[in-house]
Amino acid sequence: MSRLKKAPAYLLITALLSSSLPIHAETFNSLPEIGTTAASTLTIEKELEYGDAYMRMLRASRPIISDPLLADYVQDLGHRLVANANDVRTPFNFFLIQNREINAFAFFGGYVALHSGLFLYAKSESEFASVVAHEIAHITQRHLARSMEDQAKKSPATMAAMIGSLMLAIASPEAGMAALHATTAASVQGQINYTRSNEKEADRIGIATLAKSGFEVQAMPRFFGRLADQYRYASKPPAMLLTHPLPEDRISDTRNRASQYPARRVEPSDRYLLARSRIVARFAGLESDAALDWFDRKLKKARGQQKIALNYGKALVLIDTGKYEQAHALLDPLLAAEPNNRFFIDSATDLDIGEKKYESAITRLQSALKQSPEQKVLRLNLAHTYQEAGKVDDSLSMLLRYTYDNPKDTNGWYMLAQAQGEKGNRAAELAARAELLALRGLWDKAIKNYIQASQLVEINSLDQARYDARIDQLRLSREKFAAL
């Protein structure tokens, strides 16, 4: 779905994130005043509210990768680990941020953000999973909440400032540390010490989760050790080392804990290899020639599944640059060998659309959906193909159902807005765009869109009643967001 990859990201910077882009005034004004209550204990319900609010900020400010195949992979990997974790109190959501820098962070409500650079740096799926397991442990052990509660006991007057700076620190370390220094030096030092304690606990629990999930536990100290060695004398270490310091005693501790488990070699899954190739092809910021060179160099030594994944990634670059004949030579054998592989089906769809072979893509996708009718990647692909083929009614039918089933998926709302616009349904287009704005915490703009939509439809119609009811809901959400 190369077209989704190029969709506008509505990058609007919030006041809690450090960036060179200008701050959008509405986003700034609608930010919740996190932690302004005097309560010293954060409930799980409050954590979920903070998590939802912060996720909306991230959607408005960071280049979140909305690619449905990659989203599926990280969600499945994350939930495999969560299924083997203890003390799970919240639902979990895993997502990717397009950034070559190595980093990952967890925040309230079970949200785990992973930089795409992790795919480029991790040398195995177990190493990648070790980072995810570590972040899961931060959430299950409520490290962020416990840290805030600890600070509140020491200095209740700084509770609001600590909450704001801590939430900033997990996503923008340099700015977060600067914000922390705005408090007292003693308060900052106490926070750093507490974080180091949290890190060791997250390592210990993460290693146990890795083992239960069937991954290689030695991958964690191996990954950490390589990261520490590479950046030991760097003047500007990656963000991950600012939020997750790696002193020697921590690396030694993970080695000792991992050695208590039987040594095992775990081959990376096919999906991990394909996801990694997809990252390199489309989300690593490489020019097409550089990406093709990367794949060609890797292919010289590749065998088995690694070779398949590299050929797949190379085919993606060829599709995106319009070299369809060369792409066919690589992709057709892969699809013939694995006709139900969603990565290959998705790429074959891009290839068919590029060559305007819409019926071929539609037939393939309809056949695949008969076997997996609720599969999100296939549903979005088919809706996208219908739009490209000019079958807007078919696309609308699918997208209306899809957005109902997946109200927090920006892909569905973006495509629905496009389809409604092509159909000439201006009110419905405004409503779909309003949902996108709401997912980014831009409440005033979302409400304005719905007001305009309500004015365009027939007075006292069902559509007007529905839009007016949604306006009321959004106003309540805005108030709740601001009162956090």
N, C-alpha and C positions, 0 to 999 in steps of 0.2 A: 504494500500500500504506500508507494512512494509519494503519492499526492498528500496523504495525511502528514507525512514527514515535513512537508514544506508549508504546512498551514501556519497562519499567523499565531504567535504565542502570546500576544497581548502582554508584553513584558513591562509591568508597572511596578516600580520599586517601592516597597513599604519602608516605614521609618525604622523598622527593626533590623533591616538588612543593609550591609555595606555594599555599594556598587557605584560604578561610574555613571550609570544612567540616571536621568532626572527622576525625582520622586513625584508620583502622581498625587495631586492635591487631595482627591477624594479618598484614595487609599490611606493617606496620612491621617485625614480627619476621622476615618471610620475605624482606625485601629483600636482594639480593646485596651483598656487600662488594666493590663494583667496584674493581678495580685494586689489590687488596691483595697481588698477587704482585709480585716484585721485577723482573720482566722489563721491559726498557726498549723492547722492540719488540713491537708488537701485530700478530699474524698476521691474515689475512683470516678464518680459522676463528674466532679469538677475537672479531673484530668481529661476525661473524654471531651468536655466542652473546650478546654484549652487546646487539645489536639486538633479538633475540628477547626477552630479559629486559626491556629497556626498553619494548618494545611492550606487554608484559603489564602493566607498571606504568601505562602510559597508558590502557589499556582499563579499569583499575580506578579511574582518577582523573580522567579527562577525558571530557567529553560527545562522544565520537566519533560522527560521523554514520554510521549503519549503513544508510542508504537505499541500496538496491542500484542504482538508476538513477544516482545521483550517484557512487557508488563505481565503477561501470562507466565513467562519463565521465572521472573523474580518472585512473583506471588506464590507459585508452586514450590519453589525452593524454600522460601521463607516459611510457608505453612508446613512443609515437611519437618523443618526444624522445630517450629512451635508445637507440633504434635508430640514431640519428644522432650519438651521443656516442662519444668515444674513451675508452680505458682503463677500460672497464666490467669489473669483477671480481666483482661480486655481483649476485644478483637484486634487483629493485627493487619496492618496494611503496609506493603512494601512497594517502593517506587524508585525510579531512576532519575537522576539529574544529569543533564548533558554537561559534563565538565571533565577534562582530561586529568585534573588534579586528583590525587588519591585521597578519598575521604568517604566517611559514612557517619551518620548520626541518627540517634533515636530521640523521640520526644513524646510528649503526653499522648495518650489515647492509642498506643500501640503502633505509631507510625515509625517506619524505618526508611531513611533516605540513603541511597547508594549512588555515589558518583560513577559515571560510566567509565572513568579512568581505572576503577578497580578491575574491570575486565582486561584492561591492557597490562596491568601490573601483576595480577595473580597468575601464577604459573600452572594452576590446577583448579578444578572445581572445588576441591576440599579447602584450598586456601581462600577462595572466594567465600565459601560457606562459613569459614571460621570467622570472618569479619561479621557476617550476618548473625551468627550465633552469639557473638560477643554483644552486638547491639540489642538482640532479643533479651539477653540477660540484664542489660541496663533497665529495660522496661519491666520485666517480671520482678526485679528487685526494687523497683520504684526509686532508683537512685536520684533522679531529678527531684522528685517530691521530697524524699528524705533529706536531700541537701538543702532544700528551701526551708524545711521544718527546722533543721539544725541551725540554720542562720537566723531564723525567726526567734529561736530561744536565746541566742547570743545578743541579737540586736533587733528587736521587733520593729523599730522605727525604719530600718532599711529593708524591710520585707518586700515592699513594692519595687524598689530599685533592684534588689537582688533577683527577683523573678524576671523582670524585664531583661537584665543583663545576662542572666543564665540562659534564657531562651534565645537571646541573640548569639551567645557564645557557641551554642551547638551548631549553628548554621554559618556563622561568620566569625571565626575564632579571633582574628586580629581586632575587629571592632568590639567583640564581646569582652576580650581581655581589657581593652581600654575602658569599657564601661565598668568593669569590675574594679578597676583602679580608681574610679571616681568615688568608691566607698572608702572605708578605712583600710589601712595596710594590714591590720590584724585580721579584718574580715576576709580580705583577699587571700592571705596566707592560709587561713583556716579552710577556705573553699578549695584551694589547691591540694592541701593534704587530704581532705575528704575525697576529692576526685581520684587521687592515687589509690586510696583504699577501695573505692568503687571499681576502678579498673582491674585490680587484682581479683576482686570478687566476680566481675563479669568474665574474666579469663577462666577462672575455675569452673563456673557454671556453664560457660560456653563450651569448654572442652568436653564436659559431661554430655551436653546436648549433641555435640558433634558425634561422639561415640555412639549414643543411642540412635542417631539418625543414619548411621552406616557410612560416615565420612572418615577420612584419615585424620586422627587427632594430632599427629605430629605436624600437620599442615599449619596449625596456628603458630607455634614457636618458629617454624621455618619462615613463615611470612613476616612475622614481627622482627626476627633477627635480620633478615635481608633488608627490611625497611630501615631499621636502625643503622645498619652498616652503611647503607647507601647515603643516608642523610646525616651521618654523625657530625660532620664538620660543615654542613651546609649553612650558609648565612640566612637562607630563606627556606626552612623546611616546609613540607606539605601541610595542609590544614589538619590532616589526620594526626600528625605528631603534636600539634598545638592543643588539640582537644583530647588526644589519647597519648600522653607522654610515655616513652618507652625507655625508662632507666634500665640498667643492666640487671638489677635484681628482679624486675618484672619479667624480663625475657628468660632469666634463669628459672624463675618460678614456673612459667608455662612449660619449659622443657622438662622440669622435674615431674610436673603433673601429667604431661603427655606420656612420659616414660612408664607410667604406672598402667598404661593400657597396652594391649598386644599390638605390636607393629603390624600394619597392614597397608597394602597398596590398593588404592581405589581409583579406577580409571574414570576420567570425566565422562559425564553422560553426553549422548549425542546432542541433546538440546542445549547444553552448556556450550559446546563447541560451535554450534550453529549461531547461538546468541552472541558469542564473542565475535564471530565473523561478521555478523550483522552490525555490531557496534563499530568495528573497524571500517566497514563499507559505508556506513551512513551517519555515524555519530561521533567519529573521532576527529572531525575537522580537517581531514586530509583532502587535498585535491585529488581528482580522479587518477592522474598519472602516479602520484605518490601511493595511493591505495593499491593500484594494480601492481606496482613494484613490490609493495609489502607482501601481497598474496603470492606473487611469483617467487620471491625469495623463500618464503615459508614452504611453498609447494615442492621445492627441490629436495627437501628431506622428509616430507610428510608421507605417512602411510595410513591405510585403513580409514577410520572415521575422521581423523584429522584432515586427510586429503579431501574427503567428501565435503567437510565443512569449509575448507579453504576454497574449493571450487565453487561452492554455493556463494561465498562472499564475493569472489571475483565476478560471478555472474550478476550479482546485484549492482556492482559498479558499472558493468557493461550495459545493463538495462537502463540505469540512471543516465548514462551518457549516449543512449540511443543506438548502441552497437548490438542490435537485436540478433543478427545472425551468429555472432560470436557467443552471445549469451545462450542461445538455443543449444549450441554445441556442448556447453557445460551443464545446462540445467535439464535438458530433456532426458539424458540418461539417469540423472538423480531422481526425477519424478517418476520415470518408468520403474525404477527399482523400489521406490517408496511412494506409491500414489496417494497414501493417506497422510503423508508428512505435511503438517500445516505450514512449515517454513517454505517448503517447495511449492505448495499450492498457492501461497501468498505471492511468491515471486513469479510463478507462471501467470498469475492474474495480472501483475504489473506488466509482464511481457505481452500478454494478449491485448491489454488496453493500449500499450504503446503501438502495437501493430493494428489496432482497431478491430481485433478479432473478438468482439464482445460476446457473441453467442458461444464461442468455445469456452470462454471464462465462465459464463453463466451456467452452462451445462456441467462443467467440472465442479463448481461451487454448490450447485443444487444437489449433485450426487453426494458430495462430502457432507452436506448438512443433513441428509437423510440418515447418516450414521451418527452424527453429532449435532442434533438440532439446536442445542443451546450454546454451541461453541462461539464465543464472542468474535474471535478473529474471522471465522468464516462468515458470520452474519454481517460484519462491517465490510468485508471484502465484497460480498454480493450486493449490498446496498450501494457501495461505491461504484461497482460495475454497472448496475442499473442506471445510476446517474450519468455515467460516461456514455452509456448507450442511448441516452435520451428517454429512458423508461422511468420518468420521474415519479409516476404514480406508484410503480412497484417499489421504488426506493423509499418513498414516503411511508408506505405501508410497513416496510421493515423497520425504518428508523423510529417511527412512532412507538412501535412495540419495544424496540431496543432501548430507547431512552426511558421508557416506563420501567423496564427491568434493571437498567443500569443508570440511575439518575445522577451519579457522580462521575460518569465517564465523559470527559470533555469531547472525545472523538464523536460520540453520538450526537451531542448538541450542535457541534460545529457542522457536521454533515447535514443534520436536519435543517439548520438555518439556511444552508446552501440550497437544499432541495426545495424548501418553501419559497425561497427567493426566485428560483428558476420557474416555479409553478405560478408565481405572481401572487402568492399569499403573503402580503406584506405584514399583516397583523401577526400571523403565525411565525413569520421569520423574526419579527421583533421579540416575540415571546421566547423563541429558542435562544436568541442571543442574550436575552435577559437571564436565562438559566446559566449560561456561560459566565456572565458577569457575577452572578451570585456565588458561583463556585470559586470565584476569585475575591470574594469579600467586598465587591464594589456594589454595595447595596443601593446607593442613590441612583446609579446608572441603571441597575436592574429594574428598580421601581419605575423610573422614567420610561424605560422601554415598554413595560407592561401598561402604564398609563396611556401611552401612545397607541398600543395595540387595542386597548379597551375602547378608545375613541374612534378607531377605524371600523369596528364591527357594528352590526345592527344593535340598536338600543334594546335592552331587555332580552337579548338573545342568550342562549346557553353559553356561547363563547365569551360574551361580555361578563356574565356572572362568574365564569371560571377565571377570567383574567383579574377581575376585581377581588375575588377570594385570594388569588395568589399575591396580589398587592398587599393585602392585609397580612398574609403569612410572612412576606419579605420584610415588612415594617417591624413585625415582632422579632424576626431574626436579627434585624439591624439593632434593635434595642438590646436584645440579649447579648449580641456580639460586643456592643459598647460597654455593657455592664459587667463583663467578666473581670 
